[in-house]
Structures are given as C-alpha cells and as structure tokens.
Amino acid sequence: MAKTQPCYRVQWLTDIEIPLANKFYRTHGFRGKAKRHEDCGVVRSERGEVIACGYLRRYETFKLLAGVAVAADYRGQGVARQLLALLAERFDSDTYTFPYAHLEPFYSSLGFKRVDVDDLSSPVGDLYRSYVKQGRAILAMVYL
C-alpha cells in the first residue's frame, strides 16, 4: 500500500495572528521574531499546528527574508520549499536574505544569488555585518 503524502496548508498570517509565529519560534528554539505589519507566512500540519514560519522585514530601501524555520520533525519533506513559494509572491530585486552558509544551494534553487559583501549598499551591508559580529556563519544573497 502506498504511503500518502501529508496535506499541509500554507498561508499568510494577519496582524492579529502574528503571535502564533512568535510562539512557534519560542517553542522550537529559533531566533525569529515577527512583527505586526510584516508579511509573515506559515505552514500548518494536517492538525492545524504551525510547523514552519518565515517573514519579510521591510526596511527603507530593501526587504529582508528572515526567520525561515521548520520544526525538526518536518524537515526534509519539502515544507520549507512550500513556505518559500508563498513568501516569493512578495519578493522583488530588493529582497535579500542572510542564510547560513550550508543553505546556499537551497536558496540558489529559489532564485537567490550570492552577493559579495563589498557590493552591498550601505543599509544592507551594515545589517549583514551586524549579524556577522554576532558570530553567525552567514552569506548575503539577493533575489533575482
């Protein structure tokens, strides 16, 4: 008998639902913190629980894809790809992300390209350098 694929629901959160994203981050030990008025997407399990989350933080001159996280029990099942397909609806050429280095192939497959830190405009580069100073092994990437 063939194993059936789980049916996940991918959706945008409304401002009033943003605390659900932050509860997900706290529960699963992630650094993310979504704010009201940000584009925040989630993936829900068949039981309706949030199993993945990510958001777009808007700055004056760019957007940052951040807080992309999948609960440990759901990794390797295409959940992140489903989440990022939703978030990509709001990507443009001013959308950046700072993924951990080992995730470069994944983000490249979604249309992001690695950017040399010296080529980043001041606000993006400043933010990137502040994350690096925190000891994060990250890359700068831009959506094309």
GROMACS elastic network, one bead per residue, 0.5 to 0.9 nm:
[ bonds ]
;  ai    aj funct       b0    kb
    4     7     6  0.89647   500
    6    45     6  0.79037   500
    6    46     6  0.69528   500
    7    44     6  0.89671   500
    7    45     6  0.71533   500
    7    46     6  0.58625   500
    8    43     6  0.64462   500
    8    44     6  0.56324   500
    8    45     6  0.50685   500
    8    46     6  0.57830   500
    8    48     6  0.84934   500
    8    79     6  0.80931   500
    8    82     6  0.88374   500
    9    42     6  0.82167   500
    9    43     6  0.55648   500
    9    44     6  0.50818   500
    9    45     6  0.66979   500
    9    46     6  0.74847   500
    9    48     6  0.79475   500
   10    41     6  0.72373   500
   10    42     6  0.58041   500
   10    44     6  0.63663   500
   10    82     6  0.70856   500
   10    83     6  0.64528   500
   10    86     6  0.71771   500
   11    40     6  0.86340   500
   11    41     6  0.56168   500
   11    42     6  0.55921   500
   11    43     6  0.64934   500
   11    44     6  0.80891   500
   11    83     6  0.83272   500
   11    86     6  0.74293   500
   12    39     6  0.71924   500
   12    40     6  0.58054   500
   12    42     6  0.64050   500
   12    43     6  0.89642   500
   12    86     6  0.79714   500
   12    87     6  0.85265   500
   13    16     6  0.78300   500
   13    17     6  0.55295   500
   13    18     6  0.62492   500
   13    20     6  0.85419   500
   13    21     6  0.83206   500
   13    39     6  0.75976   500
   13    40     6  0.56681   500
   13    41     6  0.58377   500
   13    42     6  0.71320   500
   14    17     6  0.51809   500
   14    18     6  0.66118   500
   14    36     6  0.82288   500
   14    37     6  0.82603   500
   14    39     6  0.85177   500
   14    40     6  0.79921   500
   15    18     6  0.54407   500
   15    19     6  0.85472   500
   15    35     6  0.81127   500
   15    37     6  0.59598   500
   15    38     6  0.78374   500
   15    39     6  0.89371   500
   15    40     6  0.88025   500
   16    19     6  0.72936   500
   16    20     6  0.89313   500
   16    36     6  0.76031   500
   17    20     6  0.56540   500
   17    21     6  0.75490   500
   17    36     6  0.87420   500
   18    21     6  0.53674   500
   18    22     6  0.67706   500
   18    23     6  0.88623   500
   18    34     6  0.65472   500
   18    35     6  0.67348   500
   18    36     6  0.62645   500
   18    37     6  0.89127   500
   18    38     6  0.88010   500
   18    40     6  0.74526   500
   19    22     6  0.50452   500
   19    23     6  0.60554   500
   19    24     6  0.85547   500
   19    34     6  0.79353   500
   19    35     6  0.84941   500
   19    36     6  0.88108   500
   20    23     6  0.50819   500
   20    24     6  0.62562   500
   20    25     6  0.88100   500
   20    50     6  0.77137   500
   21    24     6  0.50806   500
   21    25     6  0.64155   500
   21    26     6  0.88249   500
   21    32     6  0.86045   500
   21    33     6  0.76687   500
   21    34     6  0.66418   500
   21    40     6  0.79246   500
   21    41     6  0.84315   500
   21    42     6  0.74629   500
   21    50     6  0.76456   500
   21    52     6  0.86081   500
   21    53     6  0.64228   500
   21    54     6  0.82355   500
   22    25     6  0.50093   500
   22    26     6  0.62159   500
   22    27     6  0.85062   500
   22    32     6  0.71657   500
   22    33     6  0.56160   500
   22    34     6  0.62559   500
   22    35     6  0.87380   500
   23    26     6  0.51529   500
   23    27     6  0.59665   500
   23    28     6  0.85239   500
   24    27     6  0.51942   500
   24    28     6  0.61527   500
   24    29     6  0.84232   500
   24    30     6  0.82279   500
   24    50     6  0.65892   500
   24    51     6  0.75429   500
   24    52     6  0.78502   500
   24    53     6  0.76850   500
   24    71     6  0.85086   500
   25    28     6  0.54107   500
   25    29     6  0.58752   500
   25    31     6  0.66109   500
   25    32     6  0.59012   500
   25    33     6  0.72043   500
   25    53     6  0.80916   500
   25    67     6  0.83708   500
   25    69     6  0.79524   500
   26    29     6  0.51964   500
   26    30     6  0.62533   500
   26    31     6  0.78076   500
   26    32     6  0.83517   500
   26    33     6  0.89084   500
   27    30     6  0.79599   500
   28    70     6  0.87320   500
   28    71     6  0.64847   500
   28    72     6  0.80857   500
   30    33     6  0.87272   500
   30    67     6  0.78711   500
   30    69     6  0.72547   500
   31    67     6  0.71173   500
   32    53     6  0.88940   500
   32    54     6  0.81342   500
   32    55     6  0.88666   500
   32    66     6  0.72882   500
   32    68     6  0.77747   500
   32    69     6  0.82244   500
   33    55     6  0.89148   500
   33    67     6  0.70388   500
   34    38     6  0.70690   500
   34    39     6  0.87650   500
   34    40     6  0.70565   500
   34    54     6  0.81103   500
   34    55     6  0.66041   500
   34    56     6  0.86183   500
   34    57     6  0.81134   500
   34    66     6  0.88628   500
   34    67     6  0.76676   500
   35    38     6  0.58661   500
   35    39     6  0.88856   500
   35    40     6  0.85076   500
   35    55     6  0.88692   500
   35    57     6  0.82402   500
   36    39     6  0.84732   500
   36    40     6  0.88093   500
   37    40     6  0.86286   500
   38    55     6  0.67178   500
   38    56     6  0.60709   500
   38    57     6  0.59371   500
   38    58     6  0.71150   500
   39    54     6  0.85627   500
   39    55     6  0.54887   500
   39    56     6  0.52899   500
   39    57     6  0.73609   500
   39    58     6  0.87387   500
   39    87     6  0.78366   500
   39    90     6  0.81355   500
   40    53     6  0.73424   500
   40    54     6  0.58492   500
   40    56     6  0.64976   500
   40    57     6  0.88391   500
   40    87     6  0.77898   500
   41    52     6  0.83413   500
   41    53     6  0.57834   500
   41    54     6  0.55839   500
   41    55     6  0.61080   500
   41    56     6  0.88926   500
   41    83     6  0.67671   500
   41    84     6  0.84876   500
   41    86     6  0.70471   500
   41    87     6  0.65275   500
   42    50     6  0.64246   500
   42    51     6  0.73919   500
   42    52     6  0.54486   500
   42    54     6  0.66122   500
   42    55     6  0.87210   500
   42    83     6  0.64328   500
   42    86     6  0.88035   500
   43    48     6  0.88057   500
   43    49     6  0.82703   500
   43    50     6  0.58112   500
   43    51     6  0.57192   500
   43    52     6  0.50421   500
   43    53     6  0.65035   500
   43    70     6  0.87521   500
   43    79     6  0.72201   500
   43    80     6  0.84705   500
   43    82     6  0.76925   500
   43    83     6  0.61570   500
   44    47     6  0.75032   500
   44    48     6  0.50805   500
   44    49     6  0.51202   500
   44    51     6  0.55132   500
   44    52     6  0.71522   500
   45    48     6  0.50487   500
   45    49     6  0.53763   500
   45    50     6  0.64973   500
   45    51     6  0.62574   500
   46    49     6  0.76130   500
   48    51     6  0.88239   500
   50    53     6  0.74268   500
   50    71     6  0.85633   500
   51    69     6  0.84345   500
   51    70     6  0.59075   500
   51    71     6  0.52744   500
   51    72     6  0.87053   500
   51    73     6  0.86118   500
   51    74     6  0.70823   500
   51    79     6  0.83147   500
   52    68     6  0.73941   500
   52    69     6  0.54971   500
   52    71     6  0.60810   500
   52    74     6  0.84208   500
   52    79     6  0.71491   500
   52    80     6  0.70485   500
   52    83     6  0.72129   500
   53    67     6  0.68420   500
   53    68     6  0.56115   500
   53    69     6  0.55257   500
   53    70     6  0.66933   500
   53    80     6  0.84488   500
   53    83     6  0.71672   500
   54    65     6  0.73299   500
   54    66     6  0.60544   500
   54    69     6  0.64961   500
   54    83     6  0.73987   500
   54    84     6  0.79059   500
   54    87     6  0.77209   500
   55    64     6  0.81871   500
   55    65     6  0.59298   500
   55    66     6  0.55654   500
   55    67     6  0.60802   500
   55    68     6  0.70458   500
   55    87     6  0.73849   500
   56    63     6  0.61441   500
   56    64     6  0.54458   500
   56    66     6  0.61355   500
   56    67     6  0.84556   500
   56    87     6  0.77494   500
   56    90     6  0.83459   500
   56    91     6  0.86667   500
   56    95     6  0.84620   500
   57    62     6  0.86326   500
   57    63     6  0.55599   500
   57    64     6  0.51119   500
   57    65     6  0.65077   500
   57    66     6  0.70119   500
   58    61     6  0.80571   500
   58    62     6  0.63232   500
   58    64     6  0.65139   500
   59    62     6  0.52724   500
   59    63     6  0.57627   500
   59    64     6  0.77026   500
   59   123     6  0.86321   500
   60    63     6  0.82165   500
   60   123     6  0.87270   500
   61    94     6  0.74715   500
   61   123     6  0.78300   500
   61   124     6  0.85785   500
   62    93     6  0.87556   500
   62    95     6  0.59881   500
   62    96     6  0.73864   500
   62   123     6  0.84733   500
   62   124     6  0.75267   500
   63    91     6  0.81621   500
   63    92     6  0.85942   500
   63    94     6  0.61589   500
   63    96     6  0.61808   500
   63    97     6  0.84382   500
   64    94     6  0.84972   500
   64    95     6  0.57171   500
   64    97     6  0.54439   500
   64    98     6  0.80729   500
   64   124     6  0.87595   500
   65    68     6  0.75939   500
   65    87     6  0.84251   500
   65    91     6  0.86446   500
   65    95     6  0.68827   500
   65    96     6  0.60896   500
   65    98     6  0.77877   500
   66    69     6  0.89369   500
   66    96     6  0.89183   500
   66    97     6  0.65375   500
   66    98     6  0.76105   500
   66    99     6  0.84254   500
   68    80     6  0.76996   500
   68    83     6  0.84335   500
   68    84     6  0.83511   500
   69    80     6  0.74506   500
   70    73     6  0.82869   500
   70    74     6  0.65621   500
   70    75     6  0.61959   500
   70    79     6  0.71533   500
   70    80     6  0.64921   500
   71    74     6  0.56084   500
   71    75     6  0.66857   500
   72    75     6  0.55477   500
   73    76     6  0.88337   500
   74    77     6  0.61144   500
   74    78     6  0.84155   500
   74    79     6  0.69314   500
   75    78     6  0.73032   500
   75    79     6  0.68574   500
   75    80     6  0.77758   500
   76    79     6  0.74445   500
   76    80     6  0.84829   500
   77    80     6  0.81395   500
   77    81     6  0.89183   500
   78    81     6  0.52647   500
   78    82     6  0.63848   500
   78    83     6  0.88178   500
   79    82     6  0.51500   500
   79    83     6  0.62682   500
   79    84     6  0.86735   500
   80    83     6  0.50136   500
   80    84     6  0.60647   500
   80    85     6  0.85055   500
   81    84     6  0.51328   500
   81    85     6  0.60914   500
   81    86     6  0.88057   500
   81   106     6  0.88270   500
   81   110     6  0.82661   500
   82    85     6  0.51463   500
   82    86     6  0.66721   500
   82    87     6  0.89375   500
   83    86     6  0.53807   500
   83    87     6  0.64371   500
   83    88     6  0.86851   500
   84    88     6  0.57913   500
   84    89     6  0.87165   500
   84   110     6  0.80114   500
   85    88     6  0.51391   500
   85    89     6  0.69956   500
   85   110     6  0.83541   500
   86    89     6  0.56800   500
   86    90     6  0.80897   500
   87    90     6  0.58470   500
   87    91     6  0.69882   500
   88    92     6  0.82714   500
   88   110     6  0.85767   500
   89    92     6  0.87393   500
   90    95     6  0.87984   500
   91    94     6  0.76752   500
   91    95     6  0.57163   500
   91    96     6  0.88370   500
   91   143     6  0.70709   500
   91   144     6  0.89769   500
   92    95     6  0.54944   500
   92   143     6  0.65027   500
   92   144     6  0.72664   500
   93    96     6  0.82154   500
   93   142     6  0.70303   500
   93   143     6  0.54672   500
   93   144     6  0.55291   500
   94   142     6  0.71685   500
   94   143     6  0.71331   500
   94   144     6  0.86981   500
   95   112     6  0.89872   500
   95   141     6  0.86139   500
   95   142     6  0.58490   500
   95   143     6  0.55542   500
   95   144     6  0.85455   500
   96   112     6  0.80574   500
   96   124     6  0.81499   500
   96   140     6  0.71503   500
   96   141     6  0.55635   500
   96   143     6  0.61968   500
   97   107     6  0.88211   500
   97   112     6  0.82356   500
   97   139     6  0.80524   500
   97   140     6  0.61578   500
   97   141     6  0.53464   500
   97   142     6  0.64281   500
   97   143     6  0.81727   500
   98   101     6  0.86737   500
   98   128     6  0.72202   500
   98   131     6  0.87403   500
   98   138     6  0.57351   500
   98   139     6  0.51911   500
   98   141     6  0.61835   500
   98   142     6  0.88619   500
   99   102     6  0.80731   500
   99   103     6  0.62193   500
   99   104     6  0.69908   500
   99   107     6  0.79114   500
   99   137     6  0.83832   500
   99   138     6  0.53438   500
   99   139     6  0.57028   500
   99   140     6  0.71650   500
   99   141     6  0.77678   500
  100   103     6  0.56462   500
  100   104     6  0.73379   500
  100   136     6  0.75220   500
  100   137     6  0.56748   500
  100   139     6  0.62804   500
  101   104     6  0.56507   500
  101   105     6  0.89661   500
  101   137     6  0.61845   500
  101   138     6  0.51382   500
  101   139     6  0.56822   500
  102   105     6  0.75281   500
  102   106     6  0.86164   500
  102   137     6  0.89813   500
  102   138     6  0.86171   500
  103   106     6  0.53512   500
  103   107     6  0.63869   500
  103   108     6  0.85934   500
  104   107     6  0.52850   500
  104   108     6  0.59510   500
  104   109     6  0.85816   500
  104   112     6  0.86385   500
  104   113     6  0.86089   500
  104   114     6  0.78044   500
  104   139     6  0.77218   500
  104   141     6  0.85079   500
  105   108     6  0.50089   500
  105   109     6  0.61940   500
  105   110     6  0.88632   500
  106   109     6  0.52128   500
  106   110     6  0.67517   500
  106   112     6  0.89970   500
  107   110     6  0.50847   500
  107   111     6  0.67125   500
  107   112     6  0.55539   500
  107   113     6  0.78191   500
  107   141     6  0.82303   500
  108   111     6  0.53207   500
  108   113     6  0.58002   500
  108   114     6  0.78370   500
  108   141     6  0.85584   500
  108   143     6  0.89139   500
  109   112     6  0.72308   500
  110   143     6  0.83765   500
  111   142     6  0.83527   500
  111   143     6  0.57302   500
  111   144     6  0.58565   500
  112   141     6  0.58065   500
  112   142     6  0.51950   500
  112   144     6  0.59830   500
  113   140     6  0.84300   500
  113   141     6  0.51721   500
  113   142     6  0.53904   500
  113   143     6  0.63146   500
  113   144     6  0.69073   500
  114   139     6  0.70551   500
  114   140     6  0.58719   500
  114   142     6  0.65332   500
  115   118     6  0.83672   500
  115   119     6  0.67888   500
  115   120     6  0.72100   500
  115   139     6  0.78613   500
  115   140     6  0.54794   500
  115   141     6  0.52361   500
  115   142     6  0.66793   500
  116   119     6  0.53700   500
  116   120     6  0.69781   500
  116   139     6  0.86501   500
  116   140     6  0.71387   500
  116   141     6  0.85009   500
  117   120     6  0.54070   500
  117   121     6  0.88732   500
  117   125     6  0.64180   500
  117   128     6  0.80566   500
  117   129     6  0.84960   500
  117   139     6  0.84474   500
  117   140     6  0.67693   500
  118   121     6  0.82482   500
  118   125     6  0.76671   500
  119   125     6  0.81772   500
  120   123     6  0.81249   500
  120   124     6  0.60563   500
  120   125     6  0.50246   500
  120   126     6  0.86592   500
  120   128     6  0.89674   500
  120   140     6  0.84760   500
  121   124     6  0.56253   500
  121   125     6  0.57918   500
  121   126     6  0.83187   500
  122   125     6  0.51118   500
  122   126     6  0.57994   500
  122   127     6  0.84825   500
  123   126     6  0.51907   500
  123   127     6  0.62734   500
  123   128     6  0.86466   500
  124   127     6  0.52623   500
  124   128     6  0.61638   500
  124   129     6  0.86753   500
  125   128     6  0.50072   500
  125   129     6  0.60947   500
  125   130     6  0.85767   500
  125   140     6  0.86236   500
  126   129     6  0.52094   500
  126   130     6  0.62527   500
  126   131     6  0.88513   500
  127   130     6  0.51407   500
  127   131     6  0.65098   500
  127   132     6  0.88383   500
  128   131     6  0.52777   500
  128   132     6  0.63681   500
  128   133     6  0.87979   500
  128   138     6  0.85758   500
  128   139     6  0.84260   500
  128   140     6  0.71020   500
  129   133     6  0.61525   500
  129   134     6  0.87479   500
  130   133     6  0.51604   500
  130   134     6  0.66768   500
  131   134     6  0.51872   500
  131   135     6  0.71064   500
  131   136     6  0.62415   500
  131   137     6  0.89278   500
  131   138     6  0.81439   500
  132   135     6  0.52871   500
  132   136     6  0.50928   500
  132   137     6  0.68351   500
  132   138     6  0.69770   500
  133   136     6  0.72900   500
  135   138     6  0.89364   500
